[in-house]
Amino acid sequence: VFQQYSLAMASQPSSSSDSDDGLLRALSSCAAPEPRSARSGCGFCGGCCTVRPQAHEVVTYKAHTAGCDCKGWFRTVFFLRGRPILHVLPPLLAISLMTIFCALAKDPRNLLGREWDLPHLEDILKEDYALLLTPLSFLLVYRLNRSAVRFYDARAAAGKLIETCRVLAGEVVRFGVHDPGAVEEMCRWIVSFPVATRNFLRQNPGELAELEGILKEKEIERLKMAPVQTLYCCDRMRQAALRVTRSNTKDSAPLVASMFQSMEEHICSLTGAMGAMERINNTPLPFAYVSHLRTCLVLYLLGLPWMLRTPSWWSVPLVILISYALLGVEAAAVACERPFQDQANHLPFDQFAKVVAENVRQILEQAEDETTLSTKDCGLRL
């Protein structure tokens, strides 16, 4: 097999090998890591102490299972970046104002020049009000559970995309030894597919800077103009698969047909993975459920300061703490249910595209090294 591969590669014009080297150089430049000192800040803010703006970096946590995870506990408790604080602020501000008003109303001193005679609601509605927390807890648990399932479904679809790109690149490199130009064409669009998927999900078709040097300028312009960039990439991959199949005159017809069917199935798998992420991105939880949950949650927390028996001003921090705990569950669900944007808790699609590019580069380099070794082996035998 190595001898056939080396003879087929040696029989191709030098321009094809030069273009392969150009693709490898482009992929190698994309895979060059950035120094850690240029990417990270103080460790708590995730980049606010750096000189230049910070690129998208996902906040992740992997528990240390070998021993005491003191560092992990410290990081997860005091780490500010990645918390959905902005989602909590609007209702938390309204609840804080209500709590302050309640504390003023319950103050035994005169308020607004008169003394108010308020009913002791905590004695009248204490048990009935506590019952509201049970259905509210079920609503919150279901909300967070659905968001977590959507997050991991999106990650599974992204993993399927990466896996299929690896297999498709390996198949076309081995099957297309007779046509290096078509192999290069297929590999270019395999590398482009994760970038196109990211742009489609984020609705930002113009973000194609990573593909400079991998695609030609005209190809990048056509990709930008495509209404759905992922479909354009799949169409170009199908064209390359047809080119590899039609130019194969060495293998038998059944083998050629089976390899083409395999490549077509992998391209369909890429479309399916993109479609799964598109479904998650375009189908949030029903408005009726989210509206009912938020209404019940805000009304419960607005009435909470009137039910507490704590001294008037001590109820302010207590209610704010309880409100942040409950509102944080809803905010975490919002941050995870559509994890495709450029945010701290979303999927790192930039890293996924880089992984695919590195995998394709490795496959091409291994094929090139094996070709060189097999050519030397053939010369020694001769």
Buried (B, 14 or more C-beta within 10 A) or exposed (E): EBEEBBBBBEEBEEEBBEBBEEBBEBBEEBBEEEEEEEBBBEEEBBBEEBEEEBEEBBBEEEEEEEEEBEEEEEBEEEBEBBBBEEBBEEBBEBBBEBBBEBBBBBEEEEEEEEEEEEEEEEEEBEEEBEEBEEEBEEBBEBBBEBBBEBBEBBBEBBEBBBBBBBBBBBBBBBBBBBBBBBBBBBBBBBBBBBBBBBBBBBEEBEBBEBBEEBBEEEBBEBBBEBEBBBBBBBEBBBBBBBBBBEBBEEBEEEEBEEBBEBBBEBBEBBBBBBEBBBEBBEEBBEEEBBEEBBEBBBEBBBBBBBBBEBEBEEBBEBBBEBBBEBBBBBBBBBBBBBBBBBBBBBBBBBEBBBBBBBBBBBBBEEBBEBBEEBBEEBEEEE
